[in-house]
């Protein structure tokens, strides 16, 4: 376990390069890619499944050549197939991100297009199941302990050996901003509350300023209600569910927190 971190920079910028919903003249796809700027670093969390993140970055006058590190939240097509458009960068990920995976009853691989060997020719890998500090203030969380009673209890996926695939490689970033924490997830297959709790433990920061990313909530069910209750108990007011958070769950979050829909091209200064 990492040692608790010192107080971080008081500024973080997050730009939505790829999302399911288009903003203005920016393109969209079923996918996720966020540019995080903090601690004198520019880091990509995920890259969607096409070149949408590149095209939107160009419209925003963002030079992705300045990005040295890409973080892969997990090995699904809609988060990692855009890696084919990048090279000569550091790729931080869980070592289990490169298997073939399928929907139950399906035959189409929903894992990554490029194999581990092919990606190894394009990137310098940092693979870790444990938390890994990209900088003093930006932490890749590694494998998330699944401790609560309402998240990650069932799955619609199987792995290449036809075993239930709970996406053990699912991870996220914890970013220390001042004396608070910003948590940025990709899809939260491990459960967004599990992720936030682990981010607090790993970073040593208890106060959570904001949570971004896919929450993988599909309807107004027990998991969605318990997730909302968790955010309320913890006093987390800046909440930005997106991507794989479907309309019924988004409505529930809107009713409680008056959230705004996350769209491509949006910029958040924290």
C-alpha positions in Angstrom: 0.0 0.0 0.0 1.2 3.5 -0.8 1.9 5.9 1.9 -0.6 8.7 2.4 0.2 11.6 0.0 0.9 15.2 0.9 -1.4 18.0 -0.1 -1.5 18.2 -3.9 -1.7 21.0 -6.4 -4.9 23.1 -6.2 -5.7 22.8 -9.8 -6.8 20.0 -12.2 -8.3 20.2 -15.7 -10.3 17.4 -17.2 -11.3 17.5 -20.9 -13.9 15.2 -22.5 -12.3 13.9 -25.7 -14.6 10.9 -26.3 -18.1 10.3 -24.8 -21.4 8.7 -25.9 -23.0 12.2 -26.3 -21.9 14.8 -28.7 -21.4 18.4 -27.6 -21.6 21.2 -30.1 -19.6 20.4 -33.2 -17.6 17.7 -31.5 -17.9 14.0 -32.6 -19.1 11.3 -30.3 -19.1 7.5 -30.1 -19.8 4.7 -27.6 -16.6 5.1 -25.7 -14.6 7.2 -23.3 -11.4 9.2 -23.4 -10.5 11.9 -20.8 -7.5 14.2 -20.9 -6.3 15.0 -17.3 -3.9 17.8 -16.7 -2.4 18.0 -13.2 0.9 18.0 -11.4 2.6 19.2 -14.6 1.5 16.2 -16.5 -1.0 15.5 -19.3 -2.5 12.0 -19.0 -5.0 10.2 -21.2 -7.5 7.9 -19.4 -8.7 5.6 -22.2 -8.9 6.4 -25.9 -12.4 5.2 -27.0 -12.5 2.8 -30.0 -11.7 5.1 -33.0 -9.9 8.3 -33.8 -12.7 10.4 -32.3 -10.4 11.4 -29.4 -7.8 12.7 -31.8 -10.2 14.6 -33.9 -11.8 16.3 -30.9 -8.4 17.1 -29.4 -7.5 18.8 -32.7 -10.6 20.9 -32.5 -9.7 21.9 -29.0 -6.2 22.8 -30.1 -4.8 20.1 -27.8 -1.5 18.6 -28.9 -1.6 14.9 -27.8 2.1 14.6 -28.7 2.7 16.2 -25.4 1.0 13.3 -23.6 3.6 10.9 -22.3 1.3 8.5 -20.4 -1.9 6.7 -21.4 -3.9 4.8 -18.7 -6.2 2.0 -19.8 -9.0 1.6 -17.3 -9.8 -2.0 -18.5 -9.5 -4.2 -21.6 -12.8 -3.5 -23.4 -13.0 -2.4 -27.1 -14.8 0.9 -26.4 -12.0 2.1 -24.0 -8.9 0.7 -25.7 -9.2 0.2 -29.5 -8.2 3.8 -30.1 -4.7 2.7 -29.0 -4.0 1.7 -32.6 -3.7 5.5 -33.3 -1.0 6.1 -30.8 2.6 5.0 -30.2 5.8 5.7 -28.3 4.0 6.4 -25.0 3.9 4.8 -21.6 0.8 2.5 -21.2 -0.3 2.0 -17.6 -2.7 -0.9 -17.1 -3.7 -4.0 -15.2 -1.9 -7.1 -16.6 -5.2 -8.9 -17.1 -6.4 -6.3 -19.7 -5.4 -8.3 -22.9 -7.6 -11.4 -22.8 -10.4 -12.1 -25.3 -13.8 -11.5 -23.8 -17.4 -12.0 -24.9 -21.0 -11.2 -23.9 -22.7 -14.3 -22.6 -24.1 -16.1 -25.7 -22.1 -14.0 -28.1 -19.2 -14.8 -30.4 -17.7 -11.3 -31.0 -14.6 -10.4 -29.0 -15.4 -7.3 -27.0 -11.8 -7.1 -25.7 -9.1 -5.2 -27.5 -8.4 -5.5 -31.2 -4.6 -5.4 -30.7 -2.9 -8.2 -28.9 -0.4 -7.8 -26.0 2.4 -8.5 -28.4 1.2 -5.9 -31.0 0.7 -3.3 -28.3 4.2 -4.1 -26.9 5.7 -2.9 -30.2 3.9 0.5 -29.8 4.1 1.3 -26.1 6.3 0.9 -23.0 4.2 -1.1 -20.6 3.7 -0.5 -16.9 1.5 -3.3 -15.7 0.3 -3.4 -12.1 -2.3 -5.0 -10.0 -1.2 -2.8 -7.1 -1.6 1.0 -6.9 1.0 2.8 -9.0 1.9 6.5 -8.6 2.2 8.1 -12.0 3.1 11.3 -10.2 3.0 12.2 -6.5 -0.6 13.4 -7.0 -1.9 11.0 -9.7 -2.4 7.4 -8.7 -3.4 4.4 -10.9 -5.4 2.3 -8.5 -4.7 -1.2 -9.9 -7.1 -4.0 -9.0 -10.0 -2.7 -6.9 -11.1 -4.7 -3.8 -14.8 -5.5 -4.1 -16.0 -5.2 -0.6 -19.5 -3.8 -0.4 -22.7 -5.8 -0.6 -24.3 -4.2 -3.6 -21.7 -3.9 -6.4 -20.1 -6.3 -8.8 -22.3 -9.3 -7.8 -23.3 -10.4 -11.3 -21.9 -10.2 -14.8 -23.1 -10.4 -18.4 -19.6 -11.3 -19.7 -17.4 -14.4 -20.1 -13.7 -14.6 -20.7 -11.8 -16.6 -23.4 -12.1 -19.7 -21.2 -15.9 -19.3 -20.9 -15.7 -18.4 -17.3 -17.7 -15.6 -15.8 -15.8 -12.4 -16.4 -16.2 -9.8 -13.7 -13.6 -7.6 -15.4 -10.9 -7.9 -12.6 -8.7 -5.5 -14.5 -11.2 -2.7 -14.1 -9.4 0.3 -12.5 -9.5 4.1 -12.1 -7.4 7.1 -11.3 -7.2 9.0 -8.0 -6.0 12.6 -8.4 -5.1 14.7 -5.3 -6.2 18.3 -5.8 -5.4 20.5 -2.8 -6.5 18.6 0.2 -9.3 16.8 -1.7 -9.6 13.8 -4.0 -10.9 13.6 -7.6 -11.8 10.1 -8.7 -11.9 9.3 -12.5 -13.2 5.9 -13.6 -13.6 4.3 -17.0 -16.5 2.0 -16.6 -16.7 1.0 -12.9 -17.3 -2.7 -13.4 -15.7 -3.1 -10.0 -18.3 -0.7 -8.6 -17.9 3.1 -8.3 -18.3 3.0 -4.5 -15.7 0.3 -4.2 -13.4 2.5 -6.4 -13.9 5.7 -4.3 -13.4 3.8 -1.0 -10.1 2.3 -2.4 -9.0 5.7 -3.7 -9.5 7.2 -0.3 -7.5 4.3 1.3 -4.6 4.4 -1.2 -4.2 8.2 -1.3 -4.8 8.9 2.4 -7.2 11.6 1.4 -10.7 11.2 2.9 -12.5 14.2 1.4 -13.8 13.6 -2.1 -14.3 16.7 -4.3 -15.6 15.1 -7.5 -16.2 11.8 -9.2 -16.2 11.4 -13.0 -16.7 8.5 -15.5 -18.8 5.6 -16.4 -20.7 4.1 -13.4 -22.1 1.0 -15.2 -25.5 1.6 -13.8 -28.4 0.6 -16.0 -31.7 1.1 -14.1 -33.2 2.5 -10.9 -32.4 -0.7 -8.8 -30.8 -1.4 -5.5 -27.3 -0.8 -6.8 -28.2 2.6 -8.2 -30.1 3.6 -5.0 -27.3 2.4 -2.7 -24.7 4.3 -4.9 -26.7 7.5 -4.5 -27.0 6.9 -0.8 -23.2 6.4 -0.6 -22.5 9.7 -2.4 -25.0 11.5 -0.1 -23.5 10.0 3.1 -20.0 11.0 2.0 -21.0 14.6 1.1 -19.8 14.2 -2.5 -21.7 16.8 -4.5 -19.8 17.1 -7.8 -20.8 13.9 -9.6 -20.5 13.4 -13.3 -21.8 9.9 -14.4 -21.4 9.2 -18.1 -20.7 6.7 -20.8 -22.1 3.4 -19.6 -24.6 5.0 -17.1 -27.9 4.6 -18.8 -30.9 7.0 -18.8 -32.9 5.6 -15.9 -29.9 5.8 -13.6 -29.0 9.2 -14.9 -32.5 10.4 -14.1 -32.1 9.1 -10.6 -28.8 11.0 -10.2 -30.4 14.1 -11.7 -33.3 14.0 -9.2 -30.8 13.8 -6.3 -27.9 15.9 -7.5 -29.1 18.0 -10.5 -26.2 16.6 -12.6 -25.5 17.9 -16.1 -25.1 15.5 -19.0 -21.4 14.9 -19.9 -20.7 15.6 -23.6 -17.7 15.7 -25.9 -15.7 18.9 -25.8 -16.6 19.8 -22.2 -13.8 21.1 -20.0 -13.9 20.9 -16.2 -11.6 23.0 -14.1 -11.3 21.7 -10.5 
